[in-house]
């Protein structure tokens, strides 16, 4: 999955960028934090897990 699409889902779900890490970004919704890799393509299994975990779709 493209990183841009996953970040769009997070943004529409009320998440925002908390801080930049080395190769990852940390996103938060004010309550939970999630680490998202800073790569153009994100593994489908990881993307699907994040979407299900945070009820984004």
C-alpha distance matrix in Angstrom:
0.0 3.8 6.4 8.6 7.3 7.3 10.6 11.8 11.7 13.5 15.9 16.9 17.4 20.0 18.4 19.3 19.1 21.9 22.0 20.5 20.7 20.9 17.3 15.9 16.4 18.2 17.7 20.3 21.6 25.1 25.4 22.5 20.5 17.0 15.8 12.4 11.9 12.5 10.4 8.6 5.7 5.3 6.5 5.7 9.2 9.3 6.8 9.0 12.0 11.7 11.5 14.4 16.3 16.6 16.8 14.4 13.9
3.8 0.0 3.8 5.4 5.5 6.6 8.9 10.2 11.3 12.9 14.6 16.0 17.1 19.3 17.5 17.8 17.3 20.3 20.2 18.6 19.2 19.4 16.0 14.7 14.9 17.2 16.7 19.7 21.1 24.6 25.4 22.7 20.4 17.1 15.6 11.9 11.1 10.6 8.6 6.0 4.8 6.1 8.9 9.2 12.5 11.7 9.2 11.9 14.6 13.5 13.3 16.7 18.2 17.8 18.3 15.4 15.2
6.4 3.8 0.0 3.8 5.5 5.1 6.1 8.6 10.0 10.6 12.2 14.3 15.3 16.9 14.6 14.5 13.7 16.6 16.5 14.9 15.8 16.3 13.1 11.5 11.3 13.6 13.2 16.4 18.1 21.4 22.4 19.7 17.3 14.1 12.5 8.8 8.3 7.6 6.8 5.5 5.7 6.0 9.6 10.6 13.2 11.3 8.9 12.3 14.1 12.2 12.6 16.2 17.0 16.3 17.4 14.5 15.2
8.6 5.4 3.8 0.0 3.8 5.5 5.2 6.2 8.8 10.0 10.4 12.4 14.2 15.7 13.9 13.6 13.3 16.8 17.0 15.8 17.5 18.4 15.6 13.8 12.8 14.9 13.8 16.7 17.9 21.3 22.8 20.7 18.5 15.8 14.8 11.3 11.4 10.1 9.8 7.8 8.9 9.7 13.1 13.5 16.3 14.5 11.6 14.5 16.6 14.2 13.8 17.6 18.6 17.2 17.8 14.4 14.9
7.3 5.5 5.5 3.8 0.0 3.8 5.5 5.0 6.5 8.8 9.9 10.7 12.4 14.7 13.7 14.3 14.9 18.3 19.2 18.4 20.0 21.1 18.2 16.1 14.9 16.4 14.7 17.0 17.6 21.3 22.4 20.3 18.7 16.0 15.6 12.3 13.1 12.8 12.3 10.3 10.0 10.0 12.7 12.0 14.7 13.5 10.0 12.1 14.6 12.6 11.3 15.0 16.6 15.2 15.1 11.7 11.5
7.3 6.6 5.1 5.5 3.8 0.0 3.8 5.4 5.1 6.4 8.7 10.1 10.6 12.9 11.3 12.4 12.9 15.9 16.9 16.4 17.7 19.1 16.3 13.7 12.5 13.4 11.7 14.0 14.9 18.5 19.3 16.9 15.2 12.4 12.2 9.2 10.7 11.2 11.4 10.6 9.9 8.6 11.0 10.5 12.5 10.6 7.2 9.6 11.5 9.0 8.3 12.1 13.2 11.9 12.5 9.4 10.2
10.6 8.9 6.1 5.2 5.5 3.8 0.0 3.8 5.3 5.0 6.0 8.6 9.6 10.8 8.8 9.1 9.5 12.9 14.0 13.9 15.8 17.6 15.4 12.5 10.5 11.4 9.4 11.8 12.8 16.2 17.6 15.6 13.8 11.6 11.5 8.8 10.7 10.5 11.7 11.3 11.8 10.9 13.8 14.0 15.7 13.2 10.3 12.9 14.1 10.9 10.6 14.4 14.7 12.7 13.8 10.5 12.2
11.8 10.2 8.6 6.2 5.0 5.4 3.8 0.0 3.8 5.4 5.1 6.2 8.5 10.1 9.5 10.2 11.7 15.3 16.9 17.1 19.3 21.3 19.1 16.3 14.1 14.7 12.1 13.7 13.8 17.3 18.9 17.5 16.3 14.6 15.0 12.5 14.4 14.0 14.9 13.7 14.1 13.6 16.3 15.7 17.7 15.7 12.3 14.2 15.9 12.9 11.5 15.1 16.0 13.6 13.7 10.0 10.9
11.7 11.3 10.0 8.8 6.5 5.1 5.3 3.8 0.0 3.8 5.5 5.3 6.1 8.9 8.7 10.8 12.8 15.9 17.9 18.5 20.3 22.4 20.2 17.1 15.0 14.8 12.0 13.0 12.5 16.2 17.2 15.7 15.1 13.3 14.4 12.4 14.8 15.4 16.3 15.4 15.0 13.6 15.6 14.4 15.8 14.0 10.5 11.6 13.1 10.2 8.1 11.5 12.6 10.2 9.9 6.2 7.3
13.5 12.9 10.6 10.0 8.8 6.4 5.0 5.4 3.8 0.0 3.8 5.5 5.0 6.6 5.2 7.5 9.5 12.3 14.7 15.6 17.5 20.1 18.3 14.8 12.3 11.5 8.4 9.2 9.0 12.7 13.8 12.2 11.5 10.1 11.6 10.3 13.3 14.2 15.8 15.9 15.8 14.0 16.1 15.6 16.4 13.9 11.0 12.5 13.0 9.4 8.5 11.7 11.6 8.8 9.8 6.8 9.5
15.9 14.6 12.2 10.4 9.9 8.7 6.0 5.1 5.5 3.8 0.0 3.8 5.3 5.4 5.0 6.1 8.8 12.0 14.5 15.9 18.4 21.1 19.7 16.4 13.4 12.8 9.4 9.9 9.2 12.6 14.7 13.9 13.3 12.6 14.1 12.7 15.5 15.6 17.5 17.2 17.8 16.6 19.2 18.8 20.0 17.5 14.5 16.1 16.8 13.2 12.1 15.3 15.2 12.0 12.6 9.5 11.8
16.9 16.0 14.3 12.4 10.7 10.1 8.6 6.2 5.3 5.5 3.8 0.0 3.8 5.5 7.2 9.4 12.5 15.5 18.2 19.6 22.1 24.8 23.1 19.8 17.0 16.2 12.7 12.5 10.9 14.2 15.9 15.5 15.7 15.1 17.0 15.7 18.5 18.8 20.3 19.6 19.7 18.5 20.7 19.6 20.8 18.8 15.5 16.3 17.3 14.1 12.0 14.8 15.3 11.9 11.4 8.2 9.7
17.4 17.1 15.3 14.2 12.4 10.6 9.6 8.5 6.1 5.0 5.3 3.8 0.0 3.8 5.7 9.1 12.4 14.7 17.8 19.5 21.5 24.4 22.9 19.3 16.5 15.1 11.4 10.5 8.4 11.9 12.9 12.4 13.2 12.9 15.4 14.8 18.1 19.1 20.8 20.7 20.4 18.5 20.2 19.1 19.6 17.4 14.5 14.9 15.2 12.0 10.1 12.2 12.2 8.6 8.4 5.9 8.6
20.0 19.3 16.9 15.7 14.7 12.9 10.8 10.1 8.9 6.6 5.4 5.5 3.8 0.0 3.8 6.7 10.4 12.3 15.7 18.0 20.4 23.7 22.7 19.1 15.9 14.0 10.2 8.6 5.9 9.0 10.9 11.2 12.1 12.8 15.4 15.3 18.7 19.5 21.7 22.0 22.2 20.4 22.5 21.9 22.2 19.6 17.1 17.9 17.7 14.2 13.1 15.2 14.3 10.6 11.3 9.5 12.4
18.4 17.5 14.6 13.9 13.7 11.3 8.8 9.5 8.7 5.2 5.0 7.2 5.7 3.8 0.0 3.8 7.1 9.0 12.2 14.4 16.7 19.9 19.1 15.4 12.1 10.2 6.4 5.4 4.3 7.8 9.8 9.3 9.1 9.5 11.8 11.9 15.3 16.1 18.7 19.4 19.8 17.9 20.2 20.1 20.4 17.4 15.2 16.7 16.2 12.4 12.3 14.7 13.4 10.1 11.9 10.0 13.4
19.3 17.8 14.5 13.6 14.3 12.4 9.1 10.2 10.8 7.5 6.1 9.4 9.1 6.7 3.8 0.0 3.8 6.2 9.3 11.6 14.4 17.8 17.3 14.0 10.3 8.8 5.5 5.6 6.3 8.6 11.3 10.9 9.8 10.3 11.7 11.7 14.7 14.8 17.7 18.6 19.7 18.3 21.0 21.5 22.1 18.9 16.9 19.0 18.6 14.8 15.1 17.9 16.5 13.5 15.5 13.5 16.6
19.1 17.3 13.7 13.3 14.9 12.9 9.5 11.7 12.8 9.5 8.8 12.5 12.4 10.4 7.1 3.8 0.0 3.8 5.8 7.9 10.9 14.2 14.1 11.0 7.2 6.2 4.5 6.4 8.8 10.4 12.9 11.9 9.6 9.7 10.0 10.0 12.5 12.2 15.5 16.9 18.5 17.2 20.1 21.3 21.9 18.5 17.0 19.7 19.1 15.4 16.5 19.4 17.8 15.4 17.9 15.9 19.0
21.9 20.3 16.6 16.8 18.3 15.9 12.9 15.3 15.9 12.3 12.0 15.5 14.7 12.3 9.0 6.2 3.8 0.0 3.8 7.2 9.8 13.5 14.3 11.3 7.7 5.5 5.0 5.9 8.9 9.2 11.4 10.7 8.2 9.4 9.9 11.2 13.6 13.8 17.5 19.4 20.9 19.4 21.9 23.4 23.5 19.8 18.9 21.5 20.3 16.7 18.4 20.8 18.6 16.4 19.4 18.0 21.4
22.0 20.2 16.5 17.0 19.2 16.9 14.0 16.9 17.9 14.7 14.5 18.2 17.8 15.7 12.2 9.3 5.8 3.8 0.0 3.8 6.6 10.2 11.5 9.2 6.1 5.4 7.1 9.2 12.5 12.8 14.7 13.5 10.4 10.8 9.9 10.9 12.4 12.0 15.9 18.2 20.1 18.8 21.6 23.6 23.8 20.1 19.6 22.6 21.5 18.2 20.2 22.8 20.7 19.0 22.1 20.6 23.8
20.5 18.6 14.9 15.8 18.4 16.4 13.9 17.1 18.5 15.6 15.9 19.6 19.5 18.0 14.4 11.6 7.9 7.2 3.8 0.0 3.8 6.8 8.1 6.5 4.6 6.1 8.9 11.8 15.3 16.2 17.8 16.0 12.5 11.7 9.6 9.8 10.2 9.2 13.0 15.6 17.7 16.9 19.7 22.2 22.7 19.1 18.8 22.2 21.3 18.3 20.6 23.4 21.5 20.3 23.3 21.6 24.5
20.7 19.2 15.8 17.5 20.0 17.7 15.8 19.3 20.3 17.5 18.4 22.1 21.5 20.4 16.7 14.4 10.9 9.8 6.6 3.8 0.0 3.8 5.8 5.0 5.3 6.9 10.5 13.5 17.2 17.9 18.9 16.6 12.8 11.7 8.8 9.6 9.2 9.0 12.6 15.8 17.5 16.4 18.8 21.6 21.7 18.1 18.6 22.0 20.8 18.2 21.0 23.5 21.5 20.9 24.2 22.8 25.7
20.9 19.4 16.3 18.4 21.1 19.1 17.6 21.3 22.4 20.1 21.1 24.8 24.4 23.7 19.9 17.8 14.2 13.5 10.2 6.8 3.8 0.0 3.8 5.7 7.9 10.3 13.8 17.0 20.7 21.7 22.5 19.9 16.1 14.5 11.1 11.2 9.4 8.8 11.6 15.1 16.9 16.2 18.4 21.7 22.0 18.7 19.5 23.1 22.1 19.9 22.9 25.4 23.7 23.4 26.6 25.2 27.8
17.3 16.0 13.1 15.6 18.2 16.3 15.4 19.1 20.2 18.3 19.7 23.1 22.9 22.7 19.1 17.3 14.1 14.3 11.5 8.1 5.8 3.8 0.0 3.8 7.1 10.2 13.4 16.9 20.4 22.0 22.7 19.8 16.0 13.6 9.9 8.9 6.2 5.6 8.0 11.6 13.2 12.5 14.8 18.1 18.7 15.6 16.4 20.0 19.4 17.6 20.4 23.0 21.7 21.7 24.7 23.1 25.3
15.9 14.7 11.5 13.8 16.1 13.7 12.5 16.3 17.1 14.8 16.4 19.8 19.3 19.1 15.4 14.0 11.0 11.3 9.2 6.5 5.0 5.7 3.8 0.0 3.8 6.6 9.7 13.2 16.7 18.4 19.0 16.1 12.4 9.9 6.3 5.5 4.2 4.9 8.2 11.6 12.8 11.4 13.8 16.6 17.0 13.5 14.0 17.5 16.7 14.4 17.2 19.9 18.4 18.1 21.1 19.6 22.1
16.4 14.9 11.3 12.8 14.9 12.5 10.5 14.1 15.0 12.3 13.4 17.0 16.5 15.9 12.1 10.3 7.2 7.7 6.1 4.6 5.3 7.9 7.1 3.8 0.0 3.8 6.4 10.0 13.5 15.2 16.3 13.8 10.2 8.3 5.8 5.3 6.3 6.4 10.2 12.8 14.2 12.8 15.5 17.8 18.2 14.6 14.3 17.6 16.9 13.9 16.2 19.1 17.5 16.5 19.5 17.8 20.5
18.2 17.2 13.6 14.9 16.4 13.4 11.4 14.7 14.8 11.5 12.8 16.2 15.1 14.0 10.2 8.8 6.2 5.5 5.4 6.1 6.9 10.3 10.2 6.6 3.8 0.0 3.8 6.8 10.5 11.8 12.7 10.2 6.6 5.7 4.6 6.3 8.8 9.9 13.5 16.0 16.9 14.9 17.2 18.9 18.8 15.0 14.8 17.6 16.2 13.0 15.4 17.9 15.7 14.4 17.8 16.6 19.8
17.7 16.7 13.2 13.8 14.7 11.7 9.4 12.1 12.0 8.4 9.4 12.7 11.4 10.2 6.4 5.5 4.5 5.0 7.1 8.9 10.5 13.8 13.4 9.7 6.4 3.8 0.0 3.8 7.1 9.2 10.4 8.4 5.6 5.3 6.4 7.3 10.6 11.7 14.9 16.8 17.5 15.4 17.7 18.8 18.7 15.1 14.1 16.6 15.4 11.8 13.4 15.9 13.9 11.9 15.0 13.6 16.9
20.3 19.7 16.4 16.7 17.0 14.0 11.8 13.7 13.0 9.2 9.9 12.5 10.5 8.6 5.4 5.6 6.4 5.9 9.2 11.8 13.5 17.0 16.9 13.2 10.0 6.8 3.8 0.0 3.8 5.5 6.8 5.6 4.4 6.3 8.9 10.6 14.2 15.5 18.6 20.3 20.8 18.5 20.5 21.1 20.7 17.2 16.1 17.9 16.4 12.8 14.0 16.0 13.5 11.0 14.1 13.3 17.0
21.6 21.1 18.1 17.9 17.6 14.9 12.8 13.8 12.5 9.0 9.2 10.9 8.4 5.9 4.3 6.3 8.8 8.9 12.5 15.3 17.2 20.7 20.4 16.7 13.5 10.5 7.1 3.8 0.0 3.8 5.5 5.9 7.0 9.0 12.2 13.5 17.2 18.5 21.4 22.6 22.9 20.6 22.4 22.4 22.0 18.9 17.3 18.5 17.2 13.6 13.9 15.5 13.3 10.2 12.6 12.0 15.7
25.1 24.6 21.4 21.3 21.3 18.5 16.2 17.3 16.2 12.7 12.6 14.2 11.9 9.0 7.8 8.6 10.4 9.2 12.8 16.2 17.9 21.7 22.0 18.4 15.2 11.8 9.2 5.5 3.8 0.0 3.8 6.2 7.8 11.0 14.0 16.0 19.6 20.9 24.1 25.6 26.1 23.8 25.5 25.8 25.1 21.8 20.7 21.9 20.2 16.7 17.4 18.6 16.0 13.1 15.7 15.6 19.2
25.4 25.4 22.4 22.8 22.4 19.3 17.6 18.9 17.2 13.8 14.7 15.9 12.9 10.9 9.8 11.3 12.9 11.4 14.7 17.8 18.9 22.5 22.7 19.0 16.3 12.7 10.4 6.8 5.5 3.8 0.0 3.8 6.9 10.3 13.8 16.2 19.9 21.8 24.8 26.6 26.6 23.8 25.1 25.2 24.0 20.9 20.2 20.9 18.7 15.6 16.6 17.1 14.0 11.7 14.5 15.3 19.0
22.5 22.7 19.7 20.7 20.3 16.9 15.6 17.5 15.7 12.2 13.9 15.5 12.4 11.2 9.3 10.9 11.9 10.7 13.5 16.0 16.6 19.9 19.8 16.1 13.8 10.2 8.4 5.6 5.9 6.2 3.8 0.0 3.8 6.8 10.4 13.0 16.7 19.0 21.8 23.8 23.5 20.6 21.6 21.8 20.5 17.3 16.9 17.8 15.3 12.3 13.9 14.5 11.2 9.5 12.9 13.7 17.4
20.5 20.4 17.3 18.5 18.7 15.2 13.8 16.3 15.1 11.5 13.3 15.7 13.2 12.1 9.1 9.8 9.6 8.2 10.4 12.5 12.8 16.1 16.0 12.4 10.2 6.6 5.6 4.4 7.0 7.8 6.9 3.8 0.0 3.8 6.9 9.8 13.3 15.5 18.6 20.8 20.8 18.0 19.3 20.1 19.0 15.4 15.3 16.9 14.6 11.5 13.7 15.0 11.9 10.5 14.2 14.3 18.0
17.0 17.1 14.1 15.8 16.0 12.4 11.6 14.6 13.3 10.1 12.6 15.1 12.9 12.8 9.5 10.3 9.7 9.4 10.8 11.7 11.7 14.5 13.6 9.9 8.3 5.7 5.3 6.3 9.0 11.0 10.3 6.8 3.8 0.0 3.8 6.4 10.0 12.6 15.3 17.5 17.2 14.3 15.5 16.5 15.5 11.8 11.8 13.8 11.7 8.5 11.3 13.0 10.3 9.6 13.2 13.0 16.3
15.8 15.6 12.5 14.8 15.6 12.2 11.5 15.0 14.4 11.6 14.1 17.0 15.4 15.4 11.8 11.7 10.0 9.9 9.9 9.6 8.8 11.1 9.9 6.3 5.8 4.6 6.4 8.9 12.2 14.0 13.8 10.4 6.9 3.8 0.0 3.8 6.6 9.4 12.2 14.9 14.9 12.1 13.6 15.4 14.7 10.9 11.4 14.1 12.4 9.7 12.8 14.9 12.7 12.5 15.9 15.2 18.2
12.4 11.9 8.8 11.3 12.3 9.2 8.8 12.5 12.4 10.3 12.7 15.7 14.8 15.3 11.9 11.7 10.0 11.2 10.9 9.8 9.6 11.2 8.9 5.5 5.3 6.3 7.3 10.6 13.5 16.0 16.2 13.0 9.8 6.4 3.8 0.0 3.8 6.5 8.8 11.2 11.2 8.8 10.9 12.8 13.0 9.3 9.1 12.5 11.7 9.1 11.7 14.5 13.2 12.9 15.8 14.3 16.8
11.9 11.1 8.3 11.4 13.1 10.7 10.7 14.4 14.8 13.3 15.5 18.5 18.1 18.7 15.3 14.7 12.5 13.6 12.4 10.2 9.2 9.4 6.2 4.2 6.3 8.8 10.6 14.2 17.2 19.6 19.9 16.7 13.3 10.0 6.6 3.8 0.0 3.8 5.7 8.8 9.1 7.2 9.6 12.5 13.1 9.8 10.2 13.9 13.6 11.7 14.3 17.1 16.2 16.4 19.0 17.4 19.3
12.5 10.6 7.6 10.1 12.8 11.2 10.5 14.0 15.4 14.2 15.6 18.8 19.1 19.5 16.1 14.8 12.2 13.8 12.0 9.2 9.0 8.8 5.6 4.9 6.4 9.9 11.7 15.5 18.5 20.9 21.8 19.0 15.5 12.6 9.4 6.5 3.8 0.0 3.8 6.9 8.7 8.4 11.6 14.5 15.9 13.0 12.7 16.4 16.7 14.6 16.7 19.9 19.3 18.9 21.3 19.1 20.9
10.4 8.6 6.8 9.8 12.3 11.4 11.7 14.9 16.3 15.8 17.5 20.3 20.8 21.7 18.7 17.7 15.5 17.5 15.9 13.0 12.6 11.6 8.0 8.2 10.2 13.5 14.9 18.6 21.4 24.1 24.8 21.8 18.6 15.3 12.2 8.8 5.7 3.8 0.0 3.8 5.5 6.4 9.6 12.6 14.6 12.4 12.2 15.9 16.8 15.4 17.2 20.3 20.3 20.3 22.3 20.0 21.2
8.6 6.0 5.5 7.8 10.3 10.6 11.3 13.7 15.4 15.9 17.2 19.6 20.7 22.0 19.4 18.6 16.9 19.4 18.2 15.6 15.8 15.1 11.6 11.6 12.8 16.0 16.8 20.3 22.6 25.6 26.6 23.8 20.8 17.5 14.9 11.2 8.8 6.9 3.8 0.0 3.8 6.6 10.0 12.3 15.1 13.6 12.4 15.9 17.6 16.3 17.3 20.7 21.3 21.1 22.5 19.8 20.4
5.7 4.8 5.7 8.9 10.0 9.9 11.8 14.1 15.0 15.8 17.8 19.7 20.4 22.2 19.8 19.7 18.5 20.9 20.1 17.7 17.5 16.9 13.2 12.8 14.2 16.9 17.5 20.8 22.9 26.1 26.6 23.5 20.8 17.2 14.9 11.2 9.1 8.7 5.5 3.8 0.0 3.8 6.6 8.7 11.7 10.8 9.8 13.0 15.0 14.4 15.3 18.4 19.4 19.7 20.8 18.4 18.7
5.3 6.1 6.0 9.7 10.0 8.6 10.9 13.6 13.6 14.0 16.6 18.5 18.5 20.4 17.9 18.3 17.2 19.4 18.8 16.9 16.4 16.2 12.5 11.4 12.8 14.9 15.4 18.5 20.6 23.8 23.8 20.6 18.0 14.3 12.1 8.8 7.2 8.4 6.4 6.6 3.8 0.0 3.8 6.2 8.5 7.1 6.5 9.9 11.4 10.9 12.4 15.2 15.9 16.6 18.0 16.1 16.6
6.5 8.9 9.6 13.1 12.7 11.0 13.8 16.3 15.6 16.1 19.2 20.7 20.2 22.5 20.2 21.0 20.1 21.9 21.6 19.7 18.8 18.4 14.8 13.8 15.5 17.2 17.7 20.5 22.4 25.5 25.1 21.6 19.3 15.5 13.6 10.9 9.6 11.6 9.6 10.0 6.6 3.8 0.0 3.8 5.5 5.3 6.2 8.6 10.0 10.8 12.4 14.4 15.4 16.8 18.1 16.8 17.1
5.7 9.2 10.6 13.5 12.0 10.5 14.0 15.7 14.4 15.6 18.8 19.6 19.1 21.9 20.1 21.5 21.3 23.4 23.6 22.2 21.6 21.7 18.1 16.6 17.8 18.9 18.8 21.1 22.4 25.8 25.2 21.8 20.1 16.5 15.4 12.8 12.5 14.5 12.6 12.3 8.7 6.2 3.8 0.0 3.8 5.5 5.1 6.0 8.4 9.9 10.5 12.1 14.0 15.6 16.0 14.9 14.5
9.2 12.5 13.2 16.3 14.7 12.5 15.7 17.7 15.8 16.4 20.0 20.8 19.6 22.2 20.4 22.1 21.9 23.5 23.8 22.7 21.7 22.0 18.7 17.0 18.2 18.8 18.7 20.7 22.0 25.1 24.0 20.5 19.0 15.5 14.7 13.0 13.1 15.9 14.6 15.1 11.7 8.5 5.5 3.8 0.0 3.8 5.5 5.2 6.1 8.7 10.0 10.6 12.0 14.4 15.2 14.9 14.9
9.3 11.7 11.3 14.5 13.5 10.6 13.2 15.7 14.0 13.9 17.5 18.8 17.4 19.6 17.4 18.9 18.5 19.8 20.1 19.1 18.1 18.7 15.6 13.5 14.6 15.0 15.1 17.2 18.9 21.8 20.9 17.3 15.4 11.8 10.9 9.3 9.8 13.0 12.4 13.6 10.8 7.1 5.3 5.5 3.8 0.0 3.8 5.5 5.1 6.2 8.6 10.0 10.3 12.3 14.0 13.5 14.5
6.8 9.2 8.9 11.6 10.0 7.2 10.3 12.3 10.5 11.0 14.5 15.5 14.5 17.1 15.2 16.9 17.0 18.9 19.6 18.8 18.6 19.5 16.4 14.0 14.3 14.8 14.1 16.1 17.3 20.7 20.2 16.9 15.3 11.8 11.4 9.1 10.2 12.7 12.2 12.4 9.8 6.5 6.2 5.1 5.5 3.8 0.0 3.8 5.4 5.2 6.2 8.7 9.8 10.9 11.9 10.7 11.3
9.0 11.9 12.3 14.5 12.1 9.6 12.9 14.2 11.6 12.5 16.1 16.3 14.9 17.9 16.7 19.0 19.7 21.5 22.6 22.2 22.0 23.1 20.0 17.5 17.6 17.6 16.6 17.9 18.5 21.9 20.9 17.8 16.9 13.8 14.1 12.5 13.9 16.4 15.9 15.9 13.0 9.9 8.6 6.0 5.2 5.5 3.8 0.0 3.8 5.5 5.2 6.2 8.5 10.2 10.3 9.9 9.8
12.0 14.6 14.1 16.6 14.6 11.5 14.1 15.9 13.1 13.0 16.8 17.3 15.2 17.7 16.2 18.6 19.1 20.3 21.5 21.3 20.8 22.1 19.4 16.7 16.9 16.2 15.4 16.4 17.2 20.2 18.7 15.3 14.6 11.7 12.4 11.7 13.6 16.7 16.8 17.6 15.0 11.4 10.0 8.4 6.1 5.1 5.4 3.8 0.0 3.8 5.5 5.2 5.9 8.6 9.8 10.4 11.4
11.7 13.5 12.2 14.2 12.6 9.0 10.9 12.9 10.2 9.4 13.2 14.1 12.0 14.2 12.4 14.8 15.4 16.7 18.2 18.3 18.2 19.9 17.6 14.4 13.9 13.0 11.8 12.8 13.6 16.7 15.6 12.3 11.5 8.5 9.7 9.1 11.7 14.6 15.4 16.3 14.4 10.9 10.8 9.9 8.7 6.2 5.2 5.5 3.8 0.0 3.8 5.5 5.0 6.2 8.2 8.2 10.2
11.5 13.3 12.6 13.8 11.3 8.3 10.6 11.5 8.1 8.5 12.1 12.0 10.1 13.1 12.3 15.1 16.5 18.4 20.2 20.6 21.0 22.9 20.4 17.2 16.2 15.4 13.4 14.0 13.9 17.4 16.6 13.9 13.7 11.3 12.8 11.7 14.3 16.7 17.2 17.3 15.3 12.4 12.4 10.5 10.0 8.6 6.2 5.2 5.5 3.8 0.0 3.8 5.6 5.6 5.7 5.1 6.4
14.4 16.7 16.2 17.6 15.0 12.1 14.4 15.1 11.5 11.7 15.3 14.8 12.2 15.2 14.7 17.9 19.4 20.8 22.8 23.4 23.5 25.4 23.0 19.9 19.1 17.9 15.9 16.0 15.5 18.6 17.1 14.5 15.0 13.0 14.9 14.5 17.1 19.9 20.3 20.7 18.4 15.2 14.4 12.1 10.6 10.0 8.7 6.2 5.2 5.5 3.8 0.0 3.8 5.5 5.0 6.8 7.6
16.3 18.2 17.0 18.6 16.6 13.2 14.7 16.0 12.6 11.6 15.2 15.3 12.2 14.3 13.4 16.5 17.8 18.6 20.7 21.5 21.5 23.7 21.7 18.4 17.5 15.7 13.9 13.5 13.3 16.0 14.0 11.2 11.9 10.3 12.7 13.2 16.2 19.3 20.3 21.3 19.4 15.9 15.4 14.0 12.0 10.3 9.8 8.5 5.9 5.0 5.6 3.8 0.0 3.8 5.8 8.1 10.3
16.6 17.8 16.3 17.2 15.2 11.9 12.7 13.6 10.2 8.8 12.0 11.9 8.6 10.6 10.1 13.5 15.4 16.4 19.0 20.3 20.9 23.4 21.7 18.1 16.5 14.4 11.9 11.0 10.2 13.1 11.7 9.5 10.5 9.6 12.5 12.9 16.4 18.9 20.3 21.1 19.7 16.6 16.8 15.6 14.4 12.3 10.9 10.2 8.6 6.2 5.6 5.5 3.8 0.0 3.8 5.5 8.7
16.8 18.3 17.4 17.8 15.1 12.5 13.8 13.7 9.9 9.8 12.6 11.4 8.4 11.3 11.9 15.5 17.9 19.4 22.1 23.3 24.2 26.6 24.7 21.1 19.5 17.8 15.0 14.1 12.6 15.7 14.5 12.9 14.2 13.2 15.9 15.8 19.0 21.3 22.3 22.5 20.8 18.0 18.1 16.0 15.2 14.0 11.9 10.3 9.8 8.2 5.7 5.0 5.8 3.8 0.0 3.8 5.9
14.4 15.4 14.5 14.4 11.7 9.4 10.5 10.0 6.2 6.8 9.5 8.2 5.9 9.5 10.0 13.5 15.9 18.0 20.6 21.6 22.8 25.2 23.1 19.6 17.8 16.6 13.6 13.3 12.0 15.6 15.3 13.7 14.3 13.0 15.2 14.3 17.4 19.1 20.0 19.8 18.4 16.1 16.8 14.9 14.9 13.5 10.7 9.9 10.4 8.2 5.1 6.8 8.1 5.5 3.8 0.0 3.8
13.9 15.2 15.2 14.9 11.5 10.2 12.2 10.9 7.3 9.5 11.8 9.7 8.6 12.4 13.4 16.6 19.0 21.4 23.8 24.5 25.7 27.8 25.3 22.1 20.5 19.8 16.9 17.0 15.7 19.2 19.0 17.4 18.0 16.3 18.2 16.8 19.3 20.9 21.2 20.4 18.7 16.6 17.1 14.5 14.9 14.5 11.3 9.8 11.4 10.2 6.4 7.6 10.3 8.7 5.9 3.8 0.0
